[in-house]
Amino acid sequence: MQADNVVSLYTDMEEHGIRLWLVGGWGVDALLGRQTRHHHDVDVLVEVKSLECLRQRLDDLGYAFRYLWEDETWWVHDASWSGPEEHPTAFVYGHSKGREIDVHVLRMEEDGAVVTLWNASHRLTTDGLQGRGLVAGHCVRCLTADMQRTAHTGYELPAPHVVDLQLLAAAPDGRGSRRAKSRH
């Protein structure tokens, strides 16, 4: 997935009231302010209240459901949705042009707690969702460098993920942050 595809998708979702956080490879690259490698997909977090709209918007943009992360997904319903259907919380949509979006769902509780709505080996925190980065010069929400490191625990890391963490550690401020100015 190319940087312009990520920016286009992120911007479209924002325009439709859907907040995303970049995680994984694009999340690391956003923190670094540059693309460091080829990414076959973009990994995102989305709030459960926006899940129904996200899935509809992906359909509208020509993406199609590809698969569930069977060992991770939960089936949930949120009172804010228009229909009674339950939706999965860890899944992938793909586009005929080869782009993929890997989605994981979270819930923001009234007390400020963040709940992962999939089987995760780590806990998300409100502070961990405060990352800001740049993709092709566009400001995006992402996990902080510390939260990225935490999210990369509990499983055997593929080689690109090891390199991602090394790049974060070697960033000038030691935190992998470009201090992107944000309007969010």
PyMOL commands that set and color helices and strands:
alter all, ss='L'
color gray80, all
select helices_A, chain A and resi 3-15+24-32+48-60+127-129+145-151+159-170
alter helices_A, ss='H'
color red, helices_A
select strands_A, chain A and resi 20-23+42-47+63-68+75-76+87-88+90-95+100-108+114-116+131-135+138-142
alter strands_A, ss='S'
color yellow, strands_A
deselect
rebuild
show_as cartoon
